[in-house]
Amino acid sequence: MYLAKKVFKDLIEGLAKRREDQRRLRLLVHRSPWHVDGRDPGRDCYFIRATNVAEGEEVEITSIWFESQPRRFVERRQRRLPVTIRPGETWETWIEVEKLPEVARDEAHDLARVRLASGTVLTPERA
């Protein structure tokens, strides 16, 4: 009986922490061409934008990926993880659409995931 109560308590605390984390970070995903300069046609990319909406609290993102088969992590030399976002700050990264499996490309808005240092995994809103 004690073990069941502990598991239930841990589950409730985990759900409360996830809900709290969801209120701290606003996540958006949108698809757009990435123009290196004004002359190129641009590369088709998914952009993941995170805004810290918590008052007085920093938020740390440890990993970003798309839940496809196989899983595709967003890893950019220019936008290294982990990253700490201060209150009111916005941080953004991207992945080229061609790096995602073809069957996942149209569903990428729903497949994006962001893990916080707390362990919480969040799913973004559509931009």
C-alpha positions in Angstrom: 0.0 0.0 0.0 2.8 2.4 0.9 4.5 1.9 -2.5 1.2 2.6 -4.4 0.8 5.9 -2.4 4.4 6.9 -3.2 3.9 6.2 -6.9 0.7 8.1 -6.9 2.3 11.0 -5.1 5.3 11.1 -7.5 2.9 11.0 -10.5 0.9 14.0 -9.1 4.1 15.9 -8.4 5.4 15.2 -11.9 2.2 16.4 -13.5 2.3 19.6 -11.4 5.9 20.2 -12.4 5.1 19.7 -16.1 2.2 22.1 -15.8 4.4 24.7 -14.1 7.1 24.3 -16.8 4.5 24.7 -19.5 3.6 28.1 -18.1 7.2 29.2 -18.0 8.1 28.7 -21.6 6.2 29.6 -24.8 7.2 27.4 -27.7 6.3 28.0 -31.4 7.3 26.0 -34.5 7.0 27.5 -38.0 8.2 26.6 -41.5 9.9 29.2 -43.6 12.8 29.7 -46.0 16.2 30.5 -44.5 17.9 33.2 -46.6 21.6 33.3 -46.0 21.8 36.5 -48.2 19.3 38.4 -50.3 20.4 36.6 -53.5 19.7 32.9 -52.7 16.3 31.3 -52.9 16.6 30.1 -49.3 16.6 26.7 -47.6 13.3 25.3 -46.4 13.5 25.1 -42.6 11.5 24.5 -39.5 12.2 27.2 -36.8 11.7 26.5 -33.1 11.2 29.6 -31.0 11.3 29.6 -27.2 10.2 32.6 -25.1 10.6 32.6 -21.3 7.4 34.0 -20.0 8.1 33.3 -16.3 8.6 36.2 -14.0 12.1 36.2 -12.4 13.0 32.7 -13.4 15.5 31.4 -15.9 14.6 28.4 -18.0 17.2 26.0 -19.4 16.6 24.0 -22.6 18.8 20.9 -22.8 17.6 19.3 -26.0 15.3 19.7 -29.0 14.2 17.0 -31.4 11.5 15.8 -33.7 9.7 12.6 -32.6 10.0 10.9 -36.0 11.4 7.5 -37.0 14.3 7.8 -36.6 14.3 10.7 -34.1 16.0 13.8 -35.4 17.8 16.1 -32.9 18.3 19.7 -33.7 22.0 20.4 -33.3 23.5 23.6 -34.6 27.0 24.9 -34.0 25.6 28.4 -34.1 22.9 27.7 -31.5 24.5 25.3 -29.0 22.5 23.5 -26.2 22.0 23.6 -23.4 20.9 27.2 -23.4 19.6 29.3 -20.5 16.9 31.8 -21.4 16.3 34.8 -19.0 12.8 36.1 -18.3 11.4 37.9 -21.3 14.1 36.6 -23.6 13.5 34.7 -26.8 15.8 32.1 -28.3 15.4 30.4 -31.7 17.0 27.5 -33.7 16.2 25.7 -36.9 16.5 22.5 -38.8 16.4 22.0 -42.6 13.2 20.3 -43.7 15.3 17.9 -45.8 16.9 16.5 -42.6 13.6 15.1 -41.4 12.3 11.8 -42.7 10.0 12.5 -45.7 6.9 11.0 -44.0 7.4 13.4 -41.0 7.8 16.6 -42.9 4.2 17.7 -43.0 3.6 16.7 -39.4 6.7 18.3 -38.0 4.7 21.0 -36.1 3.2 18.2 -34.0 6.4 16.2 -33.7 8.7 18.8 -32.2 9.9 18.3 -28.6 11.9 20.4 -26.2 13.4 19.0 -23.0 14.0 21.4 -20.0 16.7 20.9 -17.4 13.9 19.9 -15.0 13.3 16.8 -17.2 10.0 18.1 -18.5 9.3 17.5 -22.2 7.2 20.2 -23.9 5.4 20.3 -27.2 5.2 23.6 -29.1 2.2 25.6 -30.3 1.8 26.2 -34.0 3.0 29.6 -35.1 
